[in-house]
Amino acid sequence: MSIDGIGRPPIPPGGAGSVGGPSAAPGAGEGFQVGASEASAGSEKASSLSRLQSGELSLDQYLDLRVDEAVAPLANRLGAADLEMVRSSLRTQIETDPVLVELVRRAAGSSPTEADR
């Protein structure tokens, strides 16, 4: 076992872990870019949150919208009964899981359990 590099061979310049060496990952110098689909999905989420904050949507409507967005990729893969089971299970988790309740409270200003009161 070596400590502080004592007892192991030196790392060659441009070798593994080199930032600008010949083995640098392709596209390492390029900037990060978001595709159109990711950008539109992000703006839809932001707009639904802003609609909630402006009072245009209730908390229940907002959560239903987010659950529908979450299960949308499964629509073509599951039957109607299975899709409804996933949807209701996810909605139950949002209302009962303490971590998710806290995330909803931070985003919306109130928790799903407070909306029922």
Biopython code that builds the backbone (N, CA, C, O; Angstrom):
import numpy as np
from Bio.PDB.StructureBuilder import StructureBuilder

atoms = [
    (1, "MET", "N", (0.849, -1.176, 0.000)),
    (1, "MET", "CA", (0.000, 0.000, 0.000)),
    (1, "MET", "C", (0.889, 1.232, 0.000)),
    (1, "MET", "O", (1.842, 1.319, 0.774)),
    (2, "SER", "N", (0.579, 2.167, -0.855)),
    (2, "SER", "CA", (1.410, 3.361, -0.934)),
    (2, "SER", "C", (0.685, 4.538, -0.306)),
    (2, "SER", "O", (-0.543, 4.621, -0.323)),
    (3, "ILE", "N", (1.461, 5.425, 0.236)),
    (3, "ILE", "CA", (0.926, 6.631, 0.848)),
    (3, "ILE", "C", (1.561, 7.819, 0.151)),
    (3, "ILE", "O", (2.783, 7.879, 0.010)),
    (4, "ASP", "N", (0.743, 8.762, -0.285)),
    (4, "ASP", "CA", (1.225, 9.962, -0.953)),
    (4, "ASP", "C", (2.118, 9.660, -2.146)),
    (4, "ASP", "O", (3.084, 10.386, -2.382)),
    (5, "GLY", "N", (1.828, 8.621, -2.896)),
    (5, "GLY", "CA", (2.566, 8.324, -4.101)),
    (5, "GLY", "C", (3.862, 7.574, -3.891)),
    (5, "GLY", "O", (4.549, 7.252, -4.861)),
    (6, "ILE", "N", (4.214, 7.289, -2.649)),
    (6, "ILE", "CA", (5.452, 6.570, -2.380)),
    (6, "ILE", "C", (5.211, 5.093, -2.683)),
    (6, "ILE", "O", (4.271, 4.491, -2.164)),
    (7, "GLY", "N", (6.054, 4.525, -3.515)),
    (7, "GLY", "CA", (5.958, 3.118, -3.811)),
    (7, "GLY", "C", (5.103, 2.771, -5.013)),
    (7, "GLY", "O", (4.871, 1.590, -5.273)),
    (8, "ARG", "N", (4.631, 3.752, -5.748)),
    (8, "ARG", "CA", (3.897, 3.446, -6.971)),
    (8, "ARG", "C", (4.538, 4.202, -8.129)),
    (8, "ARG", "O", (5.173, 5.237, -7.924)),
    (9, "PRO", "N", (4.375, 3.689, -9.336)),
    (9, "PRO", "CA", (5.007, 4.343, -10.481)),
    (9, "PRO", "C", (4.361, 5.692, -10.771)),
    (9, "PRO", "O", (3.187, 5.899, -10.462)),
    (10, "PRO", "N", (5.121, 6.611, -11.364)),
    (10, "PRO", "CA", (4.557, 7.930, -11.676)),
    (10, "PRO", "C", (3.497, 7.823, -12.773)),
    (10, "PRO", "O", (3.558, 6.940, -13.627)),
    (11, "ILE", "N", (2.538, 8.726, -12.735)),
    (11, "ILE", "CA", (1.487, 8.774, -13.749)),
    (11, "ILE", "C", (2.024, 9.559, -14.938)),
    (11, "ILE", "O", (2.468, 10.695, -14.772)),
    (12, "PRO", "N", (1.993, 8.975, -16.135)),
    (12, "PRO", "CA", (2.530, 9.678, -17.294)),
    (12, "PRO", "C", (1.670, 10.878, -17.663)),
    (12, "PRO", "O", (0.454, 10.850, -17.479)),
    (13, "PRO", "N", (2.301, 11.944, -18.189)),
    (13, "PRO", "CA", (1.513, 13.104, -18.610)),
    (13, "PRO", "C", (0.573, 12.712, -19.747)),
    (13, "PRO", "O", (0.957, 11.981, -20.660)),
    (14, "GLY", "N", (-0.648, 13.202, -19.681)),
    (14, "GLY", "CA", (-1.639, 12.901, -20.711)),
    (14, "GLY", "C", (-2.258, 11.523, -20.535)),
    (14, "GLY", "O", (-2.970, 11.045, -21.418)),
    (15, "GLY", "N", (-1.998, 10.889, -19.416)),
    (15, "GLY", "CA", (-2.551, 9.557, -19.162)),
    (15, "GLY", "C", (-3.931, 9.636, -18.576)),
    (15, "GLY", "O", (-4.650, 10.617, -18.767)),
    (16, "ALA", "N", (-4.298, 8.596, -17.858)),
    (16, "ALA", "CA", (-5.619, 8.518, -17.254)),
    (16, "ALA", "C", (-5.839, 9.690, -16.311)),
    (16, "ALA", "O", (-4.982, 10.007, -15.485)),
    (17, "GLY", "N", (-6.964, 10.315, -16.439)),
    (17, "GLY", "CA", (-7.309, 11.429, -15.565)),
    (17, "GLY", "C", (-6.777, 12.759, -16.028)),
    (17, "GLY", "O", (-6.991, 13.770, -15.360)),
    (18, "SER", "N", (-6.084, 12.793, -17.160)),
    (18, "SER", "CA", (-5.542, 14.037, -17.663)),
    (18, "SER", "C", (-6.659, 14.899, -18.220)),
    (18, "SER", "O", (-7.578, 14.393, -18.863)),
    (19, "VAL", "N", (-6.584, 16.189, -17.976)),
    (19, "VAL", "CA", (-7.636, 17.092, -18.413)),
    (19, "VAL", "C", (-7.549, 17.383, -19.904)),
    (19, "VAL", "O", (-8.565, 17.348, -20.599)),
    (20, "GLY", "N", (-6.382, 17.663, -20.394)),
    (20, "GLY", "CA", (-6.270, 18.058, -21.792)),
    (20, "GLY", "C", (-5.452, 17.100, -22.617)),
    (20, "GLY", "O", (-5.119, 17.415, -23.760)),
    (21, "GLY", "N", (-5.115, 15.952, -22.090)),
    (21, "GLY", "CA", (-4.261, 15.004, -22.789)),
    (21, "GLY", "C", (-4.969, 14.323, -23.940)),
    (21, "GLY", "O", (-6.149, 14.562, -24.196)),
    (22, "PRO", "N", (-4.228, 13.468, -24.632)),
    (22, "PRO", "CA", (-4.801, 12.804, -25.803)),
    (22, "PRO", "C", (-5.950, 11.866, -25.479)),
    (22, "PRO", "O", (-6.736, 11.531, -26.366)),
    (23, "SER", "N", (-6.067, 11.435, -24.229)),
    (23, "SER", "CA", (-7.157, 10.526, -23.890)),
    (23, "SER", "C", (-8.360, 11.256, -23.294)),
    (23, "SER", "O", (-9.234, 10.636, -22.689)),
    (24, "ALA", "N", (-8.395, 12.572, -23.470)),
    (24, "ALA", "CA", (-9.534, 13.334, -22.949)),
    (24, "ALA", "C", (-10.811, 12.894, -23.654)),
    (24, "ALA", "O", (-10.784, 12.503, -24.821)),
    (25, "ALA", "N", (-11.901, 12.959, -22.953)),
    (25, "ALA", "CA", (-13.188, 12.521, -23.495)),
    (25, "ALA", "C", (-13.572, 13.365, -24.699)),
    (25, "ALA", "O", (-13.307, 14.567, -24.722)),
    (26, "PRO", "N", (-14.195, 12.750, -25.703)),
    (26, "PRO", "CA", (-14.630, 13.543, -26.854)),
    (26, "PRO", "C", (-15.655, 14.584, -26.420)),
    (26, "PRO", "O", (-16.554, 14.305, -25.627)),
    (27, "GLY", "N", (-15.502, 15.764, -26.948)),
    (27, "GLY", "CA", (-16.424, 16.852, -26.625)),
    (27, "GLY", "C", (-16.128, 17.502, -25.284)),
    (27, "GLY", "O", (-16.967, 18.233, -24.758)),
    (28, "ALA", "N", (-14.939, 17.247, -24.716)),
    (28, "ALA", "CA", (-14.622, 17.788, -23.396)),
    (28, "ALA", "C", (-14.528, 19.304, -23.408)),
    (28, "ALA", "O", (-14.782, 19.945, -22.388)),
    (29, "GLY", "N", (-14.171, 19.883, -24.532)),
    (29, "GLY", "CA", (-14.040, 21.328, -24.599)),
    (29, "GLY", "C", (-15.331, 22.032, -24.962)),
    (29, "GLY", "O", (-15.387, 23.262, -24.946)),
    (30, "GLU", "N", (-16.377, 21.272, -25.291)),
    (30, "GLU", "CA", (-17.637, 21.873, -25.695)),
    (30, "GLU", "C", (-18.458, 22.281, -24.478)),
    (30, "GLU", "O", (-18.338, 21.680, -23.410)),
    (31, "GLY", "N", (-19.290, 23.305, -24.643)),
    (31, "GLY", "CA", (-20.169, 23.736, -23.573)),
    (31, "GLY", "C", (-21.383, 22.845, -23.467)),
    (31, "GLY", "O", (-21.715, 22.126, -24.409)),
    (32, "PHE", "N", (-22.044, 22.885, -22.333)),
    (32, "PHE", "CA", (-23.249, 22.091, -22.106)),
    (32, "PHE", "C", (-24.409, 22.735, -22.848)),
    (32, "PHE", "O", (-24.616, 23.946, -22.767)),
    (33, "GLN", "N", (-25.168, 21.913, -23.574)),
    (33, "GLN", "CA", (-26.323, 22.421, -24.293)),
    (33, "GLN", "C", (-27.525, 21.538, -24.008)),
    (33, "GLN", "O", (-27.408, 20.315, -23.931)),
    (34, "VAL", "N", (-28.671, 22.163, -23.853)),
    (34, "VAL", "CA", (-29.903, 21.434, -23.592)),
    (34, "VAL", "C", (-30.676, 21.330, -24.897)),
    (34, "VAL", "O", (-30.843, 22.318, -25.611)),
    (35, "GLY", "N", (-31.145, 20.130, -25.200)),
    (35, "GLY", "CA", (-31.940, 19.926, -26.406)),
    (35, "GLY", "C", (-33.301, 20.582, -26.286)),
    (35, "GLY", "O", (-33.714, 20.971, -25.193)),
    (36, "ALA", "N", (-33.991, 20.706, -27.394)),
    (36, "ALA", "CA", (-35.295, 21.381, -27.412)),
    (36, "ALA", "C", (-36.327, 20.656, -26.569)),
    (36, "ALA", "O", (-37.139, 21.302, -25.907)),
    (37, "SER", "N", (-36.316, 19.318, -26.579)),
    (37, "SER", "CA", (-37.327, 18.581, -25.814)),
    (37, "SER", "C", (-37.120, 18.766, -24.315)),
    (37, "SER", "O", (-38.090, 18.904, -23.569)),
    (38, "GLU", "N", (-35.857, 18.771, -23.862)),
    (38, "GLU", "CA", (-35.599, 18.979, -22.436)),
    (38, "GLU", "C", (-35.971, 20.398, -22.026)),
    (38, "GLU", "O", (-36.510, 20.614, -20.941)),
    (39, "ALA", "N", (-35.684, 21.361, -22.890)),
    (39, "ALA", "CA", (-36.003, 22.751, -22.572)),
    (39, "ALA", "C", (-37.503, 22.953, -22.487)),
    (39, "ALA", "O", (-37.977, 23.644, -21.585)),
    (40, "SER", "N", (-38.266, 22.365, -23.405)),
    (40, "SER", "CA", (-39.718, 22.544, -23.366)),
    (40, "SER", "C", (-40.327, 21.834, -22.170)),
    (40, "SER", "O", (-41.283, 22.335, -21.578)),
    (41, "ALA", "N", (-39.783, 20.660, -21.798)),
    (41, "ALA", "CA", (-40.287, 19.955, -20.621)),
    (41, "ALA", "C", (-40.027, 20.777, -19.367)),
    (41, "ALA", "O", (-40.879, 20.849, -18.481)),
    (42, "GLY", "N", (-38.856, 21.394, -19.289)),
    (42, "GLY", "CA", (-38.539, 22.226, -18.142)),
    (42, "GLY", "C", (-39.432, 23.452, -18.058)),
    (42, "GLY", "O", (-39.837, 23.851, -16.966)),
    (43, "SER", "N", (-39.744, 24.055, -19.202)),
    (43, "SER", "CA", (-40.601, 25.235, -19.184)),
    (43, "SER", "C", (-42.038, 24.870, -18.832)),
    (43, "SER", "O", (-42.740, 25.661, -18.202)),
    (44, "GLU", "N", (-42.493, 23.660, -19.239)),
    (44, "GLU", "CA", (-43.837, 23.217, -18.865)),
    (44, "GLU", "C", (-43.942, 23.030, -17.358)),
    (44, "GLU", "O", (-44.938, 23.417, -16.746)),
    (45, "LYS", "N", (-42.901, 22.429, -16.753)),
    (45, "LYS", "CA", (-42.908, 22.235, -15.307)),
    (45, "LYS", "C", (-42.885, 23.577, -14.604)),
    (45, "LYS", "O", (-43.596, 23.782, -13.620)),
    (46, "ALA", "N", (-42.069, 24.492, -15.105)),
    (46, "ALA", "CA", (-41.987, 25.813, -14.495)),
    (46, "ALA", "C", (-43.306, 26.553, -14.641)),
    (46, "ALA", "O", (-43.736, 27.248, -13.720)),
    (47, "SER", "N", (-43.949, 26.407, -15.791)),
    (47, "SER", "CA", (-45.208, 27.120, -15.981)),
    (47, "SER", "C", (-46.309, 26.535, -15.099)),
    (47, "SER", "O", (-47.156, 27.278, -14.602)),
    (48, "SER", "N", (-46.312, 25.206, -14.894)),
    (48, "SER", "CA", (-47.332, 24.635, -14.020)),
    (48, "SER", "C", (-47.092, 25.067, -12.576)),
    (48, "SER", "O", (-48.047, 25.304, -11.836)),
    (49, "LEU", "N", (-45.833, 25.171, -12.171)),
    (49, "LEU", "CA", (-45.537, 25.652, -10.821)),
    (49, "LEU", "C", (-45.927, 27.121, -10.681)),
    (49, "LEU", "O", (-46.474, 27.525, -9.654)),
    (50, "SER", "N", (-45.649, 27.916, -11.705)),
    (50, "SER", "CA", (-46.038, 29.331, -11.627)),
    (50, "SER", "C", (-47.561, 29.477, -11.644)),
    (50, "SER", "O", (-48.107, 30.380, -11.010)),
    (51, "ARG", "N", (-48.250, 28.581, -12.377)),
    (51, "ARG", "CA", (-49.720, 28.593, -12.353)),
    (51, "ARG", "C", (-50.238, 28.246, -10.966)),
    (51, "ARG", "O", (-51.239, 28.807, -10.520)),
    (52, "LEU", "N", (-49.570, 27.327, -10.283)),
    (52, "LEU", "CA", (-49.960, 26.982, -8.911)),
    (52, "LEU", "C", (-49.730, 28.168, -7.992)),
    (52, "LEU", "O", (-50.595, 28.518, -7.189)),
    (53, "GLN", "N", (-48.564, 28.786, -8.110)),
    (53, "GLN", "CA", (-48.227, 29.903, -7.226)),
    (53, "GLN", "C", (-49.101, 31.120, -7.462)),
    (53, "GLN", "O", (-49.337, 31.909, -6.547)),
    (54, "SER", "N", (-49.588, 31.277, -8.707)),
    (54, "SER", "CA", (-50.467, 32.413, -8.991)),
    (54, "SER", "C", (-51.920, 32.132, -8.607)),
    (54, "SER", "O", (-52.758, 33.033, -8.647)),
    (55, "GLY", "N", (-52.220, 30.884, -8.236)),
    (55, "GLY", "CA", (-53.572, 30.541, -7.831)),
    (55, "GLY", "C", (-54.430, 30.010, -8.957)),
    (55, "GLY", "O", (-55.604, 29.704, -8.748)),
    (56, "GLU", "N", (-53.867, 29.895, -10.148)),
    (56, "GLU", "CA", (-54.610, 29.378, -11.296)),
    (56, "GLU", "C", (-54.922, 27.891, -11.137)),
    (56, "GLU", "O", (-55.953, 27.413, -11.612)),
    (57, "LEU", "N", (-54.020, 27.156, -10.460)),
    (57, "LEU", "CA", (-54.206, 25.732, -10.171)),
    (57, "LEU", "C", (-54.266, 25.530, -8.666)),
    (57, "LEU", "O", (-53.579, 26.219, -7.912)),
    (58, "SER", "N", (-55.080, 24.595, -8.235)),
    (58, "SER", "CA", (-55.061, 24.212, -6.822)),
    (58, "SER", "C", (-53.908, 23.231, -6.624)),
    (58, "SER", "O", (-53.338, 22.737, -7.596)),
    (59, "LEU", "N", (-53.570, 22.955, -5.391)),
    (59, "LEU", "CA", (-52.490, 22.017, -5.110)),
    (59, "LEU", "C", (-52.836, 20.632, -5.635)),
    (59, "LEU", "O", (-51.971, 19.945, -6.178)),
    (60, "ASP", "N", (-54.083, 20.216, -5.480)),
    (60, "ASP", "CA", (-54.498, 18.907, -5.990)),
    (60, "ASP", "C", (-54.382, 18.836, -7.516)),
    (60, "ASP", "O", (-53.934, 17.826, -8.059)),
    (61, "GLN", "N", (-54.781, 19.900, -8.201)),
    (61, "GLN", "CA", (-54.669, 19.924, -9.652)),
    (61, "GLN", "C", (-53.207, 19.877, -10.091)),
    (61, "GLN", "O", (-52.859, 19.197, -11.056)),
    (62, "TYR", "N", (-52.361, 20.604, -9.372)),
    (62, "TYR", "CA", (-50.933, 20.612, -9.679)),
    (62, "TYR", "C", (-50.331, 19.223, -9.487)),
    (62, "TYR", "O", (-49.581, 18.746, -10.339)),
    (63, "LEU", "N", (-50.656, 18.578, -8.375)),
    (63, "LEU", "CA", (-50.119, 17.243, -8.116)),
    (63, "LEU", "C", (-50.640, 16.230, -9.122)),
    (63, "LEU", "O", (-49.896, 15.354, -9.562)),
    (64, "ASP", "N", (-51.911, 16.341, -9.490)),
    (64, "ASP", "CA", (-52.452, 15.448, -10.519)),
    (64, "ASP", "C", (-51.730, 15.654, -11.846)),
    (64, "ASP", "O", (-51.439, 14.691, -12.556)),
    (65, "LEU", "N", (-51.447, 16.896, -12.175)),
    (65, "LEU", "CA", (-50.728, 17.205, -13.407)),
    (65, "LEU", "C", (-49.327, 16.596, -13.382)),
    (65, "LEU", "O", (-48.884, 16.016, -14.374)),
    (66, "ARG", "N", (-48.632, 16.725, -12.257)),
    (66, "ARG", "CA", (-47.276, 16.172, -12.142)),
    (66, "ARG", "C", (-47.291, 14.650, -12.165)),
    (66, "ARG", "O", (-46.392, 14.038, -12.741)),
    (67, "VAL", "N", (-48.295, 14.028, -11.549)),
    (67, "VAL", "CA", (-48.416, 12.565, -11.587)),
    (67, "VAL", "C", (-48.673, 12.116, -13.020)),
    (67, "VAL", "O", (-48.094, 11.128, -13.473)),
    (68, "ASP", "N", (-49.535, 12.833, -13.736)),
    (68, "ASP", "CA", (-49.805, 12.492, -15.133)),
    (68, "ASP", "C", (-48.540, 12.606, -15.979)),
    (68, "ASP", "O", (-48.302, 11.771, -16.852)),
    (69, "GLU", "N", (-47.726, 13.634, -15.728)),
    (69, "GLU", "CA", (-46.461, 13.784, -16.443)),
    (69, "GLU", "C", (-45.509, 12.631, -16.120)),
    (69, "GLU", "O", (-44.779, 12.155, -16.989)),
    (70, "ALA", "N", (-45.526, 12.194, -14.876)),
    (70, "ALA", "CA", (-44.620, 11.121, -14.457)),
    (70, "ALA", "C", (-44.992, 9.776, -15.073)),
    (70, "ALA", "O", (-44.110, 8.984, -15.404)),
    (71, "VAL", "N", (-46.282, 9.510, -15.229)),
    (71, "VAL", "CA", (-46.701, 8.214, -15.764)),
    (71, "VAL", "C", (-46.893, 8.229, -17.278)),
    (71, "VAL", "O", (-47.165, 7.183, -17.869)),
    (72, "ALA", "N", (-46.761, 9.368, -17.906)),
    (72, "ALA", "CA", (-46.947, 9.474, -19.355)),
    (72, "ALA", "C", (-46.063, 8.505, -20.146)),
    (72, "ALA", "O", (-46.554, 7.912, -21.106)),
    (73, "PRO", "N", (-44.793, 8.315, -19.796)),
    (73, "PRO", "CA", (-43.977, 7.360, -20.555)),
    (73, "PRO", "C", (-44.468, 5.918, -20.453)),
    (73, "PRO", "O", (-44.108, 5.086, -21.286)),
    (74, "LEU", "N", (-45.276, 5.614, -19.458)),
    (74, "LEU", "CA", (-45.783, 4.258, -19.278)),
    (74, "LEU", "C", (-47.111, 4.014, -20.001)),
    (74, "LEU", "O", (-47.594, 2.883, -20.038)),
    (75, "ALA", "N", (-47.694, 5.052, -20.567)),
    (75, "ALA", "CA", (-49.025, 4.943, -21.158)),
    (75, "ALA", "C", (-49.099, 3.891, -22.258)),
    (75, "ALA", "O", (-50.103, 3.188, -22.368)),
    (76, "ASN", "N", (-48.059, 3.772, -23.069)),
    (76, "ASN", "CA", (-48.074, 2.806, -24.167)),
    (76, "ASN", "C", (-47.594, 1.425, -23.742)),
    (76, "ASN", "O", (-47.696, 0.471, -24.514)),
    (77, "ARG", "N", (-47.076, 1.308, -22.535)),
    (77, "ARG", "CA", (-46.499, 0.043, -22.075)),
    (77, "ARG", "C", (-47.391, -0.719, -21.106)),
    (77, "ARG", "O", (-47.249, -1.932, -20.954)),
    (78, "LEU", "N", (-48.306, -0.019, -20.455)),
    (78, "LEU", "CA", (-49.172, -0.657, -19.461)),
    (78, "LEU", "C", (-50.624, -0.573, -19.890)),
    (78, "LEU", "O", (-51.019, 0.312, -20.650)),
    (79, "GLY", "N", (-51.400, -1.501, -19.394)),
    (79, "GLY", "CA", (-52.835, -1.455, -19.617)),
    (79, "GLY", "C", (-53.459, -0.363, -18.766)),
    (79, "GLY", "O", (-52.803, 0.195, -17.886)),
    (80, "ALA", "N", (-54.712, -0.059, -19.022)),
    (80, "ALA", "CA", (-55.401, 1.019, -18.312)),
    (80, "ALA", "C", (-55.474, 0.763, -16.811)),
    (80, "ALA", "O", (-55.284, 1.684, -16.016)),
    (81, "ALA", "N", (-55.747, -0.481, -16.415)),
    (81, "ALA", "CA", (-55.849, -0.802, -14.986)),
    (81, "ALA", "C", (-54.494, -0.672, -14.295)),
    (81, "ALA", "O", (-54.400, -0.137, -13.190)),
    (82, "ASP", "N", (-53.454, -1.162, -14.950)),
    (82, "ASP", "CA", (-52.115, -1.064, -14.368)),
    (82, "ASP", "C", (-51.656, 0.394, -14.287)),
    (82, "ASP", "O", (-51.046, 0.803, -13.299)),
    (83, "LEU", "N", (-51.950, 1.164, -15.318)),
    (83, "LEU", "CA", (-51.572, 2.572, -15.334)),
    (83, "LEU", "C", (-52.278, 3.334, -14.218)),
    (83, "LEU", "O", (-51.672, 4.185, -13.567)),
    (84, "GLU", "N", (-53.547, 3.035, -13.996)),
    (84, "GLU", "CA", (-54.292, 3.687, -12.918)),
    (84, "GLU", "C", (-53.746, 3.289, -11.561)),
    (84, "GLU", "O", (-53.708, 4.107, -10.643)),
    (85, "MET", "N", (-53.321, 2.033, -11.424)),
    (85, "MET", "CA", (-52.730, 1.575, -10.169)),
    (85, "MET", "C", (-51.420, 2.312, -9.884)),
    (85, "MET", "O", (-51.166, 2.706, -8.746)),
    (86, "VAL", "N", (-50.591, 2.501, -10.911)),
    (86, "VAL", "CA", (-49.336, 3.239, -10.746)),
    (86, "VAL", "C", (-49.634, 4.686, -10.399)),
    (86, "VAL", "O", (-48.997, 5.262, -9.516)),
    (87, "ARG", "N", (-50.602, 5.276, -11.091)),
    (87, "ARG", "CA", (-50.973, 6.673, -10.849)),
    (87, "ARG", "C", (-51.454, 6.866, -9.403)),
    (87, "ARG", "O", (-51.026, 7.800, -8.725)),
    (88, "SER", "N", (-52.344, 5.983, -8.934)),
    (88, "SER", "CA", (-52.864, 6.134, -7.570)),
    (88, "SER", "C", (-51.795, 5.845, -6.532)),
    (88, "SER", "O", (-51.765, 6.477, -5.476)),
    (89, "SER", "N", (-50.918, 4.894, -6.824)),
    (89, "SER", "CA", (-49.823, 4.591, -5.902)),
    (89, "SER", "C", (-48.870, 5.776, -5.774)),
    (89, "SER", "O", (-48.435, 6.114, -4.673)),
    (90, "LEU", "N", (-48.552, 6.400, -6.897)),
    (90, "LEU", "CA", (-47.675, 7.569, -6.879)),
    (90, "LEU", "C", (-48.326, 8.722, -6.133)),
    (90, "LEU", "O", (-47.665, 9.423, -5.367)),
    (91, "ARG", "N", (-49.598, 8.917, -6.351)),
    (91, "ARG", "CA", (-50.307, 10.001, -5.663)),
    (91, "ARG", "C", (-50.346, 9.752, -4.154)),
    (91, "ARG", "O", (-50.200, 10.688, -3.368)),
    (92, "THR", "N", (-50.542, 8.501, -3.752)),
    (92, "THR", "CA", (-50.535, 8.149, -2.332)),
    (92, "THR", "C", (-49.159, 8.412, -1.728)),
    (92, "THR", "O", (-49.051, 8.915, -0.610)),
    (93, "GLN", "N", (-48.113, 8.070, -2.470)),
    (93, "GLN", "CA", (-46.753, 8.321, -1.988)),
    (93, "GLN", "C", (-46.512, 9.816, -1.775)),
    (93, "GLN", "O", (-45.899, 10.213, -0.785)),
    (94, "ILE", "N", (-46.993, 10.637, -2.700)),
    (94, "ILE", "CA", (-46.820, 12.090, -2.583)),
    (94, "ILE", "C", (-47.498, 12.609, -1.323)),
    (94, "ILE", "O", (-47.006, 13.541, -0.688)),
    (95, "GLU", "N", (-48.618, 12.013, -0.963)),
    (95, "GLU", "CA", (-49.372, 12.486, 0.190)),
    (95, "GLU", "C", (-48.866, 11.933, 1.517)),
    (95, "GLU", "O", (-49.129, 12.526, 2.564)),
    (96, "THR", "N", (-48.141, 10.805, 1.502)),
    (96, "THR", "CA", (-47.768, 10.163, 2.767)),
    (96, "THR", "C", (-46.272, 10.106, 3.040)),
    (96, "THR", "O", (-45.873, 10.082, 4.204)),
    (97, "ASP", "N", (-45.439, 10.082, 2.022)),
    (97, "ASP", "CA", (-43.990, 9.988, 2.234)),
    (97, "ASP", "C", (-43.480, 11.317, 2.792)),
    (97, "ASP", "O", (-43.661, 12.353, 2.152)),
    (98, "PRO", "N", (-42.852, 11.314, 3.964)),
    (98, "PRO", "CA", (-42.420, 12.570, 4.581)),
    (98, "PRO", "C", (-41.459, 13.384, 3.712)),
    (98, "PRO", "O", (-41.519, 14.614, 3.712)),
    (99, "VAL", "N", (-40.591, 12.723, 2.988)),
    (99, "VAL", "CA", (-39.640, 13.439, 2.131)),
    (99, "VAL", "C", (-40.382, 14.125, 0.986)),
    (99, "VAL", "O", (-40.118, 15.289, 0.683)),
    (100, "LEU", "N", (-41.303, 13.411, 0.354)),
    (100, "LEU", "CA", (-42.061, 13.997, -0.751)),
    (100, "LEU", "C", (-42.998, 15.101, -0.265)),
    (100, "LEU", "O", (-43.171, 16.116, -0.940)),
    (101, "VAL", "N", (-43.597, 14.899, 0.901)),
    (101, "VAL", "CA", (-44.461, 15.941, 1.471)),
    (101, "VAL", "C", (-43.656, 17.215, 1.693)),
    (101, "VAL", "O", (-44.144, 18.311, 1.416)),
    (102, "GLU", "N", (-42.428, 17.085, 2.189)),
    (102, "GLU", "CA", (-41.567, 18.245, 2.411)),
    (102, "GLU", "C", (-41.190, 18.916, 1.089)),
    (102, "GLU", "O", (-41.176, 20.144, 1.006)),
    (103, "LEU", "N", (-40.884, 18.125, 0.054)),
    (103, "LEU", "CA", (-40.560, 18.701, -1.249)),
    (103, "LEU", "C", (-41.748, 19.467, -1.831)),
    (103, "LEU", "O", (-41.580, 20.548, -2.395)),
    (104, "VAL", "N", (-42.934, 18.908, -1.693)),
    (104, "VAL", "CA", (-44.136, 19.595, -2.173)),
    (104, "VAL", "C", (-44.353, 20.864, -1.366)),
    (104, "VAL", "O", (-44.703, 21.903, -1.927)),
    (105, "ARG", "N", (-44.150, 20.793, -0.057)),
    (105, "ARG", "CA", (-44.329, 21.977, 0.787)),
    (105, "ARG", "C", (-43.369, 23.084, 0.376)),
    (105, "ARG", "O", (-43.752, 24.253, 0.324)),
    (106, "ARG", "N", (-42.119, 22.721, 0.084)),
    (106, "ARG", "CA", (-41.140, 23.731, -0.324)),
    (106, "ARG", "C", (-41.497, 24.340, -1.680)),
    (106, "ARG", "O", (-41.361, 25.547, -1.876)),
    (107, "ALA", "N", (-41.948, 23.510, -2.606)),
    (107, "ALA", "CA", (-42.268, 24.009, -3.948)),
    (107, "ALA", "C", (-43.560, 24.802, -3.960)),
    (107, "ALA", "O", (-43.645, 25.853, -4.596)),
    (108, "ALA", "N", (-44.561, 24.302, -3.260)),
    (108, "ALA", "CA", (-45.896, 24.881, -3.360)),
    (108, "ALA", "C", (-46.245, 25.816, -2.209)),
    (108, "ALA", "O", (-47.163, 26.627, -2.331)),
    (109, "GLY", "N", (-45.543, 25.717, -1.118)),
    (109, "GLY", "CA", (-45.873, 26.543, 0.031)),
    (109, "GLY", "C", (-46.836, 25.871, 0.988)),
    (109, "GLY", "O", (-47.084, 26.390, 2.077)),
    (110, "SER", "N", (-47.386, 24.726, 0.606)),
    (110, "SER", "CA", (-48.246, 23.949, 1.494)),
    (110, "SER", "C", (-48.091, 22.477, 1.139)),
    (110, "SER", "O", (-47.686, 22.130, 0.030)),
    (111, "SER", "N", (-48.417, 21.628, 2.090)),
    (111, "SER", "CA", (-48.263, 20.194, 1.858)),
    (111, "SER", "C", (-49.585, 19.600, 1.404)),
    (111, "SER", "O", (-50.638, 20.199, 1.622)),
    (112, "PRO", "N", (-49.546, 18.413, 0.767)),
    (112, "PRO", "CA", (-50.787, 17.773, 0.319)),
    (112, "PRO", "C", (-51.760, 17.515, 1.452)),
    (112, "PRO", "O", (-52.972, 17.583, 1.248)),
    (113, "THR", "N", (-51.254, 17.219, 2.648)),
    (113, "THR", "CA", (-52.152, 16.964, 3.775)),
    (113, "THR", "C", (-52.811, 18.243, 4.265)),
    (113, "THR", "O", (-53.939, 18.210, 4.756)),
    (114, "GLU", "N", (-52.115, 19.380, 4.136)),
    (114, "GLU", "CA", (-52.704, 20.666, 4.529)),
    (114, "GLU", "C", (-53.800, 21.086, 3.561)),
    (114, "GLU", "O", (-54.733, 21.784, 3.958)),
    (115, "ALA", "N", (-53.706, 20.682, 2.321)),
    (115, "ALA", "CA", (-54.704, 21.040, 1.304)),
    (115, "ALA", "C", (-56.038, 20.371, 1.591)),
    (115, "ALA", "O", (-57.089, 20.883, 1.203)),
    (116, "ASP", "N", (-56.001, 19.219, 2.277)),
    (116, "ASP", "CA", (-57.238, 18.493, 2.579)),
    (116, "ASP", "C", (-58.027, 19.148, 3.705)),
    (116, "ASP", "O", (-59.222, 18.890, 3.847)),
    (117, "ARG", "N", (-57.396, 19.974, 4.493)),
    (117, "ARG", "CA", (-58.047, 20.578, 5.662)),
    (117, "ARG", "C", (-58.985, 21.670, 5.280)),
    (117, "ARG", "O", (-59.611, 22.279, 6.148)),
]
sb = StructureBuilder()
sb.init_structure("model")
sb.init_model(0)
sb.init_chain("A")
sb.init_seg("    ")
for serial, (resi, resn, name, xyz) in enumerate(atoms, 1):
    if name == "N":
        sb.init_residue(resn, " ", resi, " ")
    sb.init_atom(name, np.array(xyz, "f"), 0.0, 1.0, " ", f" {name:<3s}", serial, name[0])
structure = sb.get_structure()
